[in-house]
Amino acid sequence: MERVQRTVQEEFWDGIGPGPVEGWERFLQDYVRFYNRTRLHSALDYTTPIEYALQRLPQRAQLSHMS
């Protein structure tokens, strides 16, 4: 978990400037989508978390709305 927090800090919060919270919420949602659907993770054999989960979840399992 600490690694995820550090990555979000380095890739998201360190690059965002001051502004209204509504803007941060939208950017954070975009970042979470990028993190789960596009960004390759070395710990997951250079796949995305969504691909990794789909390869390993039982066929009937549902993905959450956060993916």
For each residue, the residues with C-beta under 8 A, 3 or more apart:
1: 4 5
2: 5 6
3: 6 7
4: 1 7 8
5: 1 2 8 9
6: 2 3 9 10
7: 3 4 10 11 35
8: 4 5 11 12 13 31 35
9: 5 6 12 13 14
10: 6 7 14
11: 7 8 14 15 31 35
12: 8 9 15 16 27 28 31
13: 8 9 16
14: 9 10 11
15: 11 12
16: 12 13 19 24 27
17:
18:
19: 16 23 24
20: 23 24
21: 24 25
22: 25 26
23: 19 20 26 27
24: 16 19 20 21 27 28
25: 21 22 28 29
26: 22 23 29 30
27: 12 16 23 24 30 31
28: 12 24 25 31 32
29: 25 26 32 33
30: 26 27 33 34
31: 8 11 12 27 28 34 35
32: 28 29 35 36 66
33: 29 30 36 37 38
34: 30 31 37 38 39
35: 7 8 11 31 32 38 39 49
36: 32 33 39 48 49 50 66 67
37: 33 34 48 49 50 67
38: 33 34 35 48
39: 34 35 36 48
40: 44 46 47 48
41: 44 46 47 48 49 52
42: 45 46
43:
44: 40 41 47 48 49 51 52
45: 42 52
46: 40 41 42
47: 40 41 44 51 52 55
48: 36 37 38 39 40 41 44 51 52
49: 35 36 37 41 44 52 53 67
50: 36 37 53 54 63 67
51: 44 47 48 54 55
52: 41 44 45 47 48 49 55 56
53: 49 50 56 57 63 67
54: 50 51 57 63
55: 47 51 52
56: 52 53
57: 53 54 61 63
58: 61
59:
60:
61: 57 58
62:
63: 50 53 54 57 67
64: 67
65:
66: 32 36
67: 36 37 49 50 53 63 64
